[in-house]
Amino acid sequence: MPHSLAHIPGDLGLPVLGDTFGFLTRPLDLYNEKQRRYGDVFKIRLFGRTAVYLLGAEANRFMLVEQAGAMSNEQGWE
């Protein structure tokens, strides 16, 4: 895990696979459980990649308005 994500709550699940199986079989349950356990900001590993999820209205405002220039979705579309 990159050192820069160490302060973000969450668990990365199984080595390499992370929570991929849960995502493929019950994605809404997986996200609801992560949000319940860690809050609106958490890290997760899917398909061998680590990601940070920001959920809710405040997160949307932060991503789309306040920090739009500092964020990128490029890796998500590769």
C-alpha positions in Angstrom: 0.0 0.0 0.0 1.4 3.4 -0.8 2.5 5.3 2.3 0.3 8.2 1.3 -2.8 6.1 1.9 -1.8 4.9 5.4 -3.9 7.5 7.2 -7.1 6.6 5.3 -9.3 4.1 7.2 -10.2 0.8 5.6 -8.9 -2.7 5.0 -7.6 -4.1 1.8 -9.0 -7.6 2.2 -7.1 -10.6 0.8 -3.7 -10.2 -0.8 -4.0 -9.1 -4.4 -7.7 -9.9 -4.7 -8.8 -7.6 -1.9 -12.6 -7.4 -1.9 -13.0 -8.3 -5.5 -15.2 -11.3 -4.8 -17.6 -9.3 -2.6 -17.7 -6.6 -5.2 -18.6 -9.1 -8.0 -21.3 -10.9 -5.9 -22.8 -8.2 -3.7 -21.4 -4.7 -4.5 -24.0 -2.6 -2.6 -23.7 -4.7 0.5 -19.9 -4.4 0.3 -20.0 -0.6 0.0 -22.7 -0.3 2.7 -20.6 -2.4 5.1 -17.4 -0.4 4.4 -19.2 2.9 4.9 -20.8 1.7 8.2 -17.4 0.5 9.4 -15.1 3.3 8.2 -17.3 6.3 7.4 -17.7 8.2 4.1 -14.0 8.0 3.2 -12.3 4.6 3.0 -9.8 2.6 1.1 -10.4 -0.7 -0.6 -8.6 -3.1 -3.0 -10.5 -4.4 -6.1 -9.0 -6.3 -9.0 -5.5 -5.9 -7.6 -5.7 -2.1 -7.3 -6.1 0.1 -4.3 -8.7 2.8 -4.4 -10.1 5.5 -2.1 -13.9 5.9 -2.1 -15.6 9.2 -1.0 -19.3 8.8 -0.5 -22.1 11.3 0.2 -23.0 14.9 -0.7 -20.0 16.4 1.0 -17.6 14.1 -0.9 -19.3 15.0 -4.2 -19.0 18.7 -3.5 -15.3 18.3 -2.5 -14.5 16.2 -5.6 -16.5 18.2 -8.2 -16.2 21.7 -6.9 -13.6 22.4 -4.2 -10.8 20.1 -5.4 -11.8 19.4 -9.0 -8.4 20.5 -10.4 -6.5 18.3 -8.0 -8.3 15.1 -8.8 -8.1 12.8 -11.8 -10.2 9.9 -13.1 -7.6 8.9 -15.7 -6.5 5.7 -14.1 -10.2 4.6 -13.6 -10.7 4.8 -17.4 -7.4 3.1 -18.5 
